[in-house]
Amino acid sequence: MQLFLDGSEIDKIIEYNNIGILDGITTNPSIILKSGKNVFEVIAEITKIVKGSVSVEVSATDREEMYLQGKKLSAIAENVTVKLPITWEGLAACKRLSDEGTSVNMTLCFSSSQALLAAKAKASFVSPFIGRLDDSNQDGANLISEIKKIYINYGFNTKILAASIRTINHVKECASIGADVATIPVNVFDKLIKHPLTDSGLKQFTNDWNKTGQSIL
Ligand code: E4P
């Protein structure tokens, strides 16, 4: 499963990218607002750091303007993915941009029928929002399973990009179901590595090693 960062925190993007485990970035209008930066500037900055897909969302709601905004955003860098909402207008813009070779991420997906349509419109990614479904007492992970089954049934190439991730358990569920990508906010990303038994085990091994008086380098 590919790991994307859902955010625009440059220090964290550099940190994870330098470790070599960051496969891409997703943003949305709320993330851009939080960054306090101009969308073109922040996306240009991120695409210079990260080689993988960097999603940036259009603001338009009609197909022609979505298409034009998509063209403008995708001109920022080769690895930009244009994010469009799953509406009929969004699907039309998706098909047109995808046919022209632009990578498109269909966002705000809350049902498998929407995901089927995103695949039919040749989206590169579909983003089911699992946390927001869980927030409304529905089963976000189950939606990932449904979409996975449909895409396997028909051999669709659209990647399932699990979004709106709130917990480590969400990441685990997505990986065990077989989502192609999980896009993870910094507060969850940082926790993926943590386990108290790792900390105590490392402390013990370090102490014992020091007692041996040996050196490896
Ligand atoms: C997806 O790409 C979105 O940016 C994101 O995952 C939305 O998550 P939220 O429900 O935490 O806002």
Boltz pocket constraint, residues with backbone or C-beta under 6 A from the ligand:
constraints:
  - pocket:
      binder: B
      contacts: [[A, 6], [A, 26], [A, 27], [A, 28], [A, 107], [A, 127], [A, 129], [A, 131], [A, 132], [A, 162], [A, 163], [A, 164], [A, 165], [A, 183]]
      max_distance: 6.0
